[in-house]
């Protein structure tokens, strides 16, 4: 398919992240709740502790706000990655795009991980204390 046919679908998927936070149901919070619910009740040990921690945290308002921030942040990172790759797809020959495209994707993913590590995790620790 032509390169431009992928744009509406990728934009829609990434925009859903931001929209979910704006309507008060951030996808990251729903994913956390889903992960907690998927751990069987008969599970013991570290998994049981993780399930209980996730369930307790997901009920707190600060955690919901933090997950909203994280959902919007990930939505923005995904849109930035898509925009950069779309610009490269139209500007570069295919061979160069295939070489540079993954670097852009992993670079932006690395920035997102650093954002979570240096801003989201400390905010969670401050509020949880």
C-alpha positions, -999 to 999 in steps of 0.1 A, spaced: 0 0 0 11 36 -5 29 51 25 1 76 32 -26 50 37 -10 40 71 -12 75 85 -49 76 96 -47 43 114 -15 50 133 -27 85 142 -60 71 155 -43 44 176 -20 69 192 -46 95 197 -68 70 216 -41 70 244 -45 108 249 -83 108 245 -86 80 271 -68 102 297 -89 132 288 -122 114 294 -110 101 327 -102 65 318 -65 64 311 -54 33 292 -24 28 314 -46 26 345 -68 1 328 -38 -20 317 -25 -20 353 -59 -31 366 -60 -58 339 -25 -71 349 -35 -72 386 -68 -91 377 -49 -116 356 -28 -128 385 -47 -159 398 -61 -155 434 -45 -188 444 -10 -174 435 13 -169 465 47 -152 470 59 -123 450 31 -125 424 5 -122 451 23 -92 466 24 -76 432 -13 -82 426 -22 -67 460 1 -37 454 -13 -30 420 -49 -33 433 -42 -10 462 -24 16 441 -51 16 413 -77 27 439 -58 58 450 -65 91 433 -29 102 430 -21 69 411 -50 76 387 -36 111 381 -1 97 376 -14 71 351 -33 99 333 0 118 330 18 87 318 -9 78 293 -8 113 278 30 112 278 31 79 260 5 92 235 27 122 228 58 101 224 40 77 200 27 106 179 62 122 178 77 88 168 51 83 141 55 119 128 93 116 126 90 82 108 64 95 84 86 125 75 115 102 70 94 78 49 86 106 24 120 123 25 144 94 23 149 65 -2 136 32 11 170 18 19 179 48 41 145 48 58 149 11 67 183 20 82 173 51 101 137 43 110 144 18 137 170 42 152 143 69 155 118 44 170 143 31 196 156 66 203 121 79 211 114 48 231 145 54 251 135 90 258 101 76 270 117 51 293 140 79 307 110 101 313 92 74 332 124 66 352 133 102 361 98 117 365 70 92 369 88 68 393 100 96 417 65 111 417 50 77 425 75 73 454 68 107 468 31 102 468 33 66 481 55 76 510 
